[in-house]
Amino acid sequence: MAASNKISDRVTAEQIERARSVNLVAFLHQYQPGELKRVGLSWTLRSHDSMRISADGKWNWFSQSVGGGDAISYLQKVHGMTFQESIRTLAGEDYQALQAEEAAREPPPRKEFVLPPKNRNSRRAFAYLCSRGIDPEIINHCMKRGLIYEDAQHHNAVFVGHDGTGTARYAMLRSTVSNSGFKIEQAGSNKAFGFCIKGSGQTLYVCEAAIDALSVATLRKLGGRDWRKDSYLALGGVTASAEKMPPALEGILQSFSFNRVVLSLDNDEAGQRAARNIFTMLRQRYPQIELKVCVPQEKDFNDQLRFKRQQYAQPPPSRGVREIALPN
């Protein structure tokens, strides 16, 4: 059927913007009342128990191998709506009140933290990380130390954070399905113990996500540096708070001594605002630590790594052609 160009089928830029601002969880409380079921820090649907929806609206329907990052894609891929139909559905109601109501509800009691069962091998997780440009030696290093593995049920890559005794206290799950943006923290995770590759030296690279931390380590190796000497911490996301230090960073600084911290956050408004706030707090609370900020030329350090690999596929990049100035 040819696409319709009738005026009645069109949607305005204002409607699109409004639809994009709708939180999927808030929308589903009204659109599918009684369907949402809480699972740890995320939600599933009673009619589709392989669906996972995170608080920020990202969703993944594992049994169908589809997912997305907002309510628009959900209505298109799950309910078969056209783009215009999904925009009109989302833009036709005021969901801000629902968002506020959801936020005001008492949070569920904190669940005991238990790592997802391990798959008998981690081939899919290994292949996924290689596809993101991560160096195989670094992946193996992390897998041997229990920092990364593949879960048995959904074959997600699991990034584990440990406390000072080596006990797992945190995990971030990320889909290994191509083009899926699904990622979620394991229920009961303690954000004070983020994913961290601990090195022998005194420099700590601070990143937003585990993929970024692995990417910075890989870039260091590609640049001819000894990546094992440095430590690489993933915050598990960032906030705009100017008063509260990210729990993962505060936790590691209380447990280990570093003489230099390199903030390696995303090259977007949220990442750079967080970098400025963290820099100010570190300067005030840890004046003895040397501080540096490293901003990727691409959106984040994994994009930067993949760009580098494409640009310098053969031969491997040398020190002289590094386009990224990660501090020595």
Residue pairs with C-beta under 8 A, 6 or more apart in sequence:
9 84
10 84
11 83
11 84
11 87
11 88
11 91
14 91
15 87
15 88
15 91
16 87
16 91
18 90
18 91
19 71
19 72
19 86
19 87
19 89
19 90
19 91
20 70
20 72
22 70
22 71
22 90
22 91
22 95
23 56
23 57
23 71
23 95
23 98
23 99
23 102
24 53
24 57
24 59
24 70
24 71
24 74
25 36
25 43
25 53
25 55
25 57
25 102
26 95
26 98
26 99
26 101
26 102
27 71
27 90
27 95
27 98
28 35
28 36
28 43
28 53
29 36
29 98
29 102
30 93
30 95
30 98
31 89
32 45
34 46
35 45
35 46
35 47
36 43
36 44
36 45
36 46
36 53
37 43
37 44
37 45
37 46
38 108
39 52
39 187
40 111
40 186
40 187
40 188
41 54
41 55
41 184
41 185
41 187
41 189
42 52
42 53
42 54
42 55
42 184
43 52
43 53
44 50
44 51
44 52
44 53
45 51
45 53
48 61
48 63
50 61
50 62
50 63
50 64
51 59
51 60
51 61
51 62
52 59
52 60
52 62
52 182
52 184
53 59
54 182
54 183
54 184
57 69
57 70
57 71
58 67
58 68
58 69
58 70
58 181
58 182
58 183
59 67
59 68
59 69
59 73
59 74
59 182
60 66
60 67
60 175
60 177
60 180
60 181
60 182
61 67
61 77
61 78
62 154
65 177
65 180
66 77
66 78
67 175
67 177
67 180
67 181
67 182
68 74
68 76
68 77
68 181
69 181
71 86
71 90
72 83
72 86
72 87
72 90
75 81
75 85
75 86
75 89
75 90
76 82
76 83
76 86
79 86
81 89
110 188
111 187
111 188
112 188
113 168
113 169
113 170
113 171
113 186
113 187
113 188
113 189
113 190
114 186
114 188
115 158
115 160
115 168
115 171
115 186
116 151
116 152
116 153
116 156
116 158
116 171
116 173
116 186
117 151
117 152
117 153
118 149
118 150
118 151
118 152
119 149
119 150
119 151
119 152
119 155
120 152
121 150
122 143
122 148
122 149
122 150
123 150
124 150
124 155
124 176
125 148
125 149
125 150
125 155
125 156
125 157
125 158
125 176
126 136
126 139
126 143
126 150
127 176
128 157
128 176
129 139
129 148
129 157
129 211
129 214
130 136
130 139
131 178
132 211
132 214
132 215
132 302
132 305
132 306
133 215
133 218
133 302
133 305
133 306
133 308
133 309
134 211
134 214
134 215
134 218
134 305
135 217
135 218
135 221
135 222
137 221
138 197
138 214
138 217
138 218
138 221
138 227
139 148
139 214
141 197
141 228
142 148
142 197
142 214
143 149
146 160
146 162
146 168
147 159
147 160
147 162
147 195
147 196
147 197
148 157
148 158
148 159
148 160
148 210
149 157
149 158
149 160
150 156
150 157
150 158
150 176
151 158
151 173
154 173
154 175
155 176
156 173
156 174
156 175
156 176
156 182
157 173
157 174
157 175
157 176
158 171
158 172
158 173
158 186
159 171
159 172
159 173
159 174
159 195
159 210
159 234
160 168
160 170
160 171
160 195
161 168
161 169
161 170
161 171
161 189
161 190
161 193
161 194
161 195
161 196
161 248
162 168
162 169
162 170
162 193
162 196
163 169
163 193
164 255
169 189
169 190
169 192
169 193
170 185
170 186
170 189
170 190
170 191
170 192
170 193
170 194
170 195
170 236
170 248
171 185
171 186
171 189
172 183
172 184
172 185
172 186
172 189
172 195
172 209
172 210
172 234
172 236
173 183
173 184
173 185
173 186
174 182
174 183
174 210
174 211
175 181
175 182
175 183
183 209
185 191
185 236
190 247
191 236
191 246
191 247
191 248
192 247
192 248
192 250
192 251
193 248
193 251
194 233
194 234
194 235
194 236
194 247
194 248
194 249
194 251
194 252
195 210
195 213
195 233
195 234
195 236
196 213
196 231
196 232
196 233
196 234
196 248
196 252
197 213
197 214
197 217
197 231
197 232
198 231
198 256
199 227
199 228
199 229
199 230
199 231
199 232
200 228
200 229
201 229
201 230
201 231
202 257
202 258
202 259
202 260
203 229
203 230
203 231
203 258
203 259
203 260
203 261
203 262
203 327
204 230
204 231
204 232
204 233
204 252
204 258
204 260
204 261
204 262
205 213
205 216
205 217
205 230
205 231
205 232
205 233
205 262
205 264
205 294
205 326
206 233
206 235
206 249
206 261
206 262
206 263
206 264
206 265
206 278
207 213
207 215
207 216
207 232
207 233
207 234
207 235
207 264
207 265
207 301
208 234
208 235
208 236
208 237
208 238
208 265
208 266
208 271
208 300
209 234
209 235
209 236
209 237
209 300
210 234
211 302
212 234
212 264
212 266
212 300
212 301
212 302
213 232
213 233
213 234
214 232
215 300
215 301
215 302
215 304
215 305
216 232
216 264
216 301
216 326
217 227
217 230
217 232
218 227
218 305
219 301
219 304
219 305
219 308
219 324
219 326
220 226
220 227
220 230
220 326
221 227
222 308
222 316
222 317
222 322
223 317
223 319
223 322
223 324
223 326
224 318
224 319
225 326
225 328
231 252
231 256
231 258
233 248
233 249
233 252
234 248
235 246
235 248
235 249
236 248
238 246
238 265
238 266
238 270
238 271
238 274
239 246
239 274
240 270
240 273
240 274
240 277
241 277
242 277
242 280
242 281
243 281
245 278
245 281
245 282
245 285
246 274
246 278
249 278
253 286
258 289
259 288
259 289
259 290
260 289
260 290
260 291
260 292
260 327
261 282
261 286
261 289
261 290
261 291
261 292
262 291
262 292
262 293
262 294
262 326
262 327
263 275
263 278
263 279
263 291
263 292
263 293
263 294
264 294
264 296
264 301
264 326
265 271
265 272
265 274
265 275
265 295
266 272
266 296
266 299
266 300
267 295
267 296
267 297
267 298
267 299
267 300
268 299
271 300
272 295
275 293
275 295
279 291
279 293
282 289
282 291
283 291
292 327
294 324
294 325
294 326
294 327
296 303
296 304
296 324
297 304
297 307
297 323
297 324
298 304
298 307
304 324
308 317
308 323
308 324
311 317
311 323
312 321
